[in-house]
Amino acid sequence: MARLLEYQGKRWLGKAGLAVPQGREACSPEEARQIAEEFGRPVAVKAQVQAGGRGKSGAVKLVDTPQEAEEAARSILNMEIKGYPVRYVLVEEKLDIVREYYVSCIVNSSREALSPMLMFSIEGGMDIESVPEKEILRYNFSEREGLPTYDAVDIVERAGIPAEKLSTFASFLHTLAEAY
C-alpha cells in the first residue's frame, strides 16, 4: 500500500481528471517564496506529513505575499507533527472555500465486504472524526466495476445535495472511485 503525501496524492488525482488546486512542493523557505512569486496571488503553505491535525497544530498557513510564504515555510519546516518531522511544504493557490465536504475511498476490510468503500459526508472540514457516524454515508463498490453513476447520484441525493448540483457531485464521486 502506497502512502502518499498530500502533494503526491493531488498530483495523482489531477492526472485522473479531478480538479485540484494548483500547487507544488517545496523543501526550503526560499523555494516556497519562489513558488508563491510564480503564482502571483495568495497561497496556502501546508506541512506534508502522514498525520492528521496539521491545521490545529499550526502547520497550515494562509498567506498573501511571497515573503509571508517564506516565513510560513520556515516556521513549518522546523515542526514535528505527531512524531513526523516536516521535510516538505505544499505551496498551493489559496481558494475561497464556500463549504467543505468529506469524501474518501478506503479498503473496507470487514469480513463481509473486503472491498473498496466510498465514504461521503456534507459535514467536511478538519474535524471529520467528531462527525456522528450516521452522518457519514458509506458505499462498498466493486474494484472491477467501480462506482456506477446511478449509485453516485443516490449517495449525493441521500446526503442532501441540492438537485442542481447532483450531477456535478455524482460525477466527482464516480471519477474518484475510478481513480481509486
N, C-alpha and C positions, 0 to 999 in steps of 0.2 A: 504494500500500500504506500503510495507516494504521499508525502506530507509537504504541501506547498505553502509558501509564504503568500500573503495577500497579493503582492505584485505579480507573482508567478501564476496564481490562480486567475487573476483578472486578465493576464495576457492570454492564457489558455481559453477562457470564456469568450474573449473578444474574437479569437480565431474561430470559435464555434458559432459566431454570428450574433452573440448577445452584446447589447450596448453596455460599455463600461466607461468610466471616466478616463480621460487622457492622463497618463502619468508614467513616471519612470522611477526606478530605484536609485538611491544614492548611498555611498558608503562614507561620505565625508560632508562636513558642513559646507565646504566650498562647492562641492558638486551639487548639493541641494540648492544653493543660491543660483548656480548656473542654470539648472533646470527651471527654477522659478522665473528667472530672467527670460528664458526662451518662451515660456508660456505667456508672460506679459500680463498676468492677471492674478487675483488672489488664489492661493493654493492651500491644500491641507498637507501637513507633514505628519506621517504616521509611522510609528515603530513597526518593524517587521520581525515579529517573534511568533512562535506557535503556542500562544497562550491568550486566553481571554482577559478582559479587564483593562485593555490598553487605554481606553478613553478615561476610565476612572482613575488610572494611575498617572494621568498627565502625559501620556505618550502619544496623544493625537492633538495636534495644534493647528488651528485655522489662522492663517496669516495673510496679510495684504501686500507685503513687499518682499523682494528678493532678500534684503537684509534681514527681515524678520524670519524668513525661511531658513537662512543660515544659522541664526540664533536658535531657532526651534530645533533644528537638526543637531546642533552642538549639544543642547540640553538632552535631547532624546537619546543620542548615540552614547551618552555616558550612563544610561539607565540599565537596570536589570529588572526584568519583569517575571515574577514567579520563577526565579532561578535561571532565566534565559537572558544572556547579555544581548543587547540590541546592537547588531552589526550593520544593519541597513535601515534606511527610512524610505518610505514611498512618498514621493512628491507628486501630488495629482491635483488637477483642477478642482477648485472649490465649487461645489454645486449648491444651488438654492434648493434645499430639501423641503418639500411641502408636507410629505408624510412618509414614514418608514414602514416597511413590511418585513416580515421574516420569511425566508424560504431556504430550504436546504435539501440536498439529496444525500442520504446516508445508506449504509447497509443495515437492513433490519435483520439482526442476527437471531431473532427468536426462532424456536424450533418449528413453529407453524409456518413461518414465512421464508426466512433466509433469501431475501430478495432486496433489490433497491427500494427505498422508500422516500417519497417526497413529503416534506413537512412544510406547511404554509400557515401563516397567521397574519392577520391585519394588525396585530399588536407587535410591530417590529421595534428595532432600536437596540440600545445597549443592554437592556435587562431582560432578554428573552427567557432566562432561567426563572424569572419571577412571574411569567405569564401562566395563568392556570392551564393545566393540561387540556381541559375541554375546549380551550380557545385555539388550540393548535390542531389543524386538520392533518391527517396522515393518510397517505395512499401508497400501497405497495404496487409496484409496476414490474413488468417483465423486462429483464435486461435485453432480451432479444427484440421485443416488440415496442419497447419504450412506453411513453405515456400518451395514449390516444387523445386526440384533440377533444373529443366529446367528454372524456374524463377530466381533462384540464378545465373545460368550461364548467363542469359540475363542481369541481373543487372551488373555483373562484366564486361561483354563484352561491355555494353554501357558506363561503367566508363573508359574504355580504358586499362583494364588489359591485358597484353600480352597473346597470345594464350597458351603458355606453362605453364602459371600459372592459367588459368581459372578454372581448376578442383580443385586446392588447395583452391582458394578464394571462389568458389561456395560451396564447402564442408563446409568451415568455416561458411559462412553465413547461410547455411541450419542448421547446428548444433546449432548456436547461436539462431536462431529463435525457434528451438525445446526447447532449454534451457529456453527461454522466456516463 
